[in-house]
Amino acid sequence: MHTALRVVMVGCGDIGSRVALILQKKGYVVHGLRRNSSKLPTAIVPIVADLNDPKCPADWPQQAIDYVVYVMAAQSMTEAGYQHAYVQGQQHLYSWLAQHQQQPKRVIFVSSTSVYGQDDDSWVDEQSPTVPKRWSGQIMLEAEQLALNSGYSATVVRLSGIYGPGRDMLIRQVRDGYHAPGLHHYTNRIHADDAAALIATVVLADTQGQTLEPIYIGVDDAPVELAEVVAWLQQQLHVSSIDGLELRRRAGSKRCRNARARALGWTPQYSSFREGYMAQLADA
């Protein structure tokens, strides 16, 4: 890479910081936007900003921007929180790019498999219908469309069930005695390292001139019933169920395919929940 390519990570939290460090090590100059820059890795150029504020941040880069990765997490699990984080924040971003006459080669929008409403254990891929039943999936779908119709080349990465360091809710619940009696419910997961690697793979592939698809699903190789994950964790943690502490079934039951992401050259380091949680428990 002769001239370093410049990437702006909009929402440089856990996943954003992981992506930022992968790209920075590959020679990209990476700017990380977040409200509190003290939590940014030192190699990342800070942009201190609140995406709720339409005013362009003072430290927005003046140079040409090659890639924008939009990897926000909503501040609250409410409709308003989602609208602010994924729709209005994105609109603010596009107005800042326009103000600076910046034309990124590609915008990557990090979404969620909540855009699928399937509830019949069916296999789902990027071409499956998106008819979300809940507001969260509906707003994510609206946000995806905003990216895909932004006027920039855009790619959507739909992640599902991110876990890893600092994301250990299920481990804590199982440790506390929660279980999933007779619960028939397929779940899809991806380790945080694999999620970040996939997003970075999209940027690297585009830089190398590979043809990108508009949408990629980011999950491991093995969709699994929640009851199986819980039983395995109980074994690893040497705990048993406590009567009355039952995990609630989450919306939807589907099995997501990752073939398109793998075709791009990405391979999950943790091919199933077992490898991923084994690593997480070893580090705990």
Disulfide bonds with the S-S distance in Angstrom:
none
